[in-house]
Every structure is written in structure tokens, then in C-alpha cells.
Amino acid sequence: MAAVNPEADSHTDPRRIRTLSVWVIAALMVAFALLGGTLRSVVYDSTALSTAGTVFAGIFVQALPFLALGVVLSALLAVFVTPDRLSRWLPNRPSAAVLTAAASGAALPGCECGSVPLARRMFGEGALGAAALTFMLAAPAINPIVVVSTVVAFPGQPQMVGARVGASLLTAIIMGLAWAKWGRPEWITRRLPKPAANDTPRWRAFAETARHDFLAAASYLVIGAAAAAALHVLVPQWVFEKLAGQLLLGVLVMAILAVVLALCSEGDAFVAASLTMLPLVPRLVFLVVGPAIDIKLFAMQAGIFGRAFAIRFAPATFVVATVVATVVGVLVLGGGA
């Protein structure tokens, strides 16, 4: 029997997968190029497909620059700003640490995918758990990139921008203070591995981090843009009229949609802005809940903090974010369309 070299398999399998992916992408590009004329005529002859294509392209093209900028800044933060340095900046008092972490989240751009492991490292290095979790919720929701993208997505509606920032900030602070009062360290069942010596150049680490985050975030943006386009075309108008007439139902539907779509916070404002058939309050709930908790964040929290933490923290975050966004929306936006 021939001997099997596991080390050789571990090196060749990833290359085979990568090569196969490249060939699949190349084949799809050739197929679309050959069928371009036929596909174009099909789209032009269908009002529904034309509308869906316009909505999808508008959302994707508008959101992509903010997504790219957010990924670059987030990668720079991950490479050059260490968690122990962030921990040393925090006060010792939980309440003061929570407020400081919330303000830091507003100043430091970072997507939600990067904020979860960063918060776990802060937690593990002795920083206050309440501050770490506050930063985890605040950073992807109210950082400058998200604020600017929301301004662009909702032109002439500064109240929408203020409501998003205020509701997201309040959600992060409430959850941080709640952990300080009721959180239990034994819920954190996953332990971080000891850091190994790493001589990888920072530029290479930055490039790999940015590449990984961009591909992951862009894939979710494609899903979100496609879902928004499908909502415009496939869902009957009477459904939106029903949602518009019942605030609580619309809020619940948009909160669940935010969890399921799992969009990147740098691009979700353009998806929400495209849903003009819904009032502003449910769309605000969509923008506040998404960066706080969604499917991918729940999986990351379970994998990095532990399942005991995730099954308690995630539902509580969903309820707090939904309620806070609804209350702030009614007070600031007046429930208007």
C-alpha cells in the first residue's frame, strides 16, 4: 500500500480548491459574455427584471465605495491598534468604561465582523467586560464611515442619521451596563489561544485582512441588494400597505429581516433607503438591529465567546435594539414615511 503524505495533502488541497474557484469564475464570466445579448434583451423586455436590475445596481454601486473604505480602515485598525492598548485607555469604573468604550466606537471605524474578535481579546486581556461589549456594539454602528454612508443614503433627512446614531449608541450603552450588573464570567466558555510568534510583515497582514473582509462583506452586500430588488418586484403592494399601516408589525418584520440578511453596516443604509414603500421607523429598526445582532454575528459570538454567552447576549441585544430603535424612531421621526 502506498504511503499517504498528510502534509502534502494539506498543502495541495487549498490550492486545488483555489484553482477550481478561479476556473468556475472564469467559466461564468465567459458564459455571461457569450449570452450577454440574449440576457440584455430578456431584461429589457421585462418590466419586473428591469426594475430589479436598476434597484440592485443602484444599491450596489452606491454602497461599494463606503464598503471598501470601511474595510481598509478596519484592516488598518486590526493590524496597528492592539487590543491591550485599547484596554489601557479604559477607566476602571464600569459606568465610565462603558461611556468611554461607546465614544471610542464612534471614533474608530470597524465592521461588525472585526469588532467581535477585538472585543473578545479586550475581554481576555483584563479589560472590563462591559466596556468590551459596548465597544463591540458601538464600533460597527456609529463609526464615521457608517454615519457618512447614512447621510448619503438619506439625503436631506438629518433626523434619520441622528436617530440611527442615537438609537445605536443607546443600545450599546444599555447592553454594556446590563452586562456590568447581570453578566457572569462563567458564561465565557471559549478561551483565546496563546499568541504565537508571528513574523509576518504588517503590510502583508493588512492586505490579507482587507482582502478577506472585503470579499466577505461584499458577498453580504450582494445578497442584501438582491433581496431589496426582489422585495420591490415580488412582494405585492398590498403587503407594504399593510406593513405601513401597522407600525409594530412593520418593526418586527424589518428587525427579523436585518437578522436574516446580515448586511455589513457600511452598506445597509442604501438597502434601507431603497425600501421607500415602508415608513422610516421600521427602516430605522433595520439599521439599528443589523449591526448589533444578525445570523453571522450570533455564530461569531458563539464561536469566540462561547455558546452560553451567545444564547443569552444575542436575544437580549435583539430585544433592546428593537425597542430602543422603535422608541427613538417614534420620538424623532414621528412614525412618518
Secondary structure by P-SEA (a helix, b strand, c coil): cccccaaaaaacaaaaaaaaaaaaaaaaaaaaaaaaaaaaaaaaacaaaaaaaaaaaaaaaaaaaaaaaaaaaaaaaaccccaaaaaaaccccaaaaaaaaaaaaacccccaaaaaaaaaaaaaacccaaaaaaaaaccccccaaaaaaaaaaccccaaaaaaaaaaaaaaaaaaaaaaacccccccccccccccccccccaaaaaaaaaaaaaaaaaaaaaaaaaaaaaaaccccaaaaaaaaacaaaaaaaaaaaaaaaccccccaaaaaaacccccaaaaaaaaaaaaaccaaaaaaaaaaccaaaaacaaaaaaaaaaaaaaaaaaacccccc
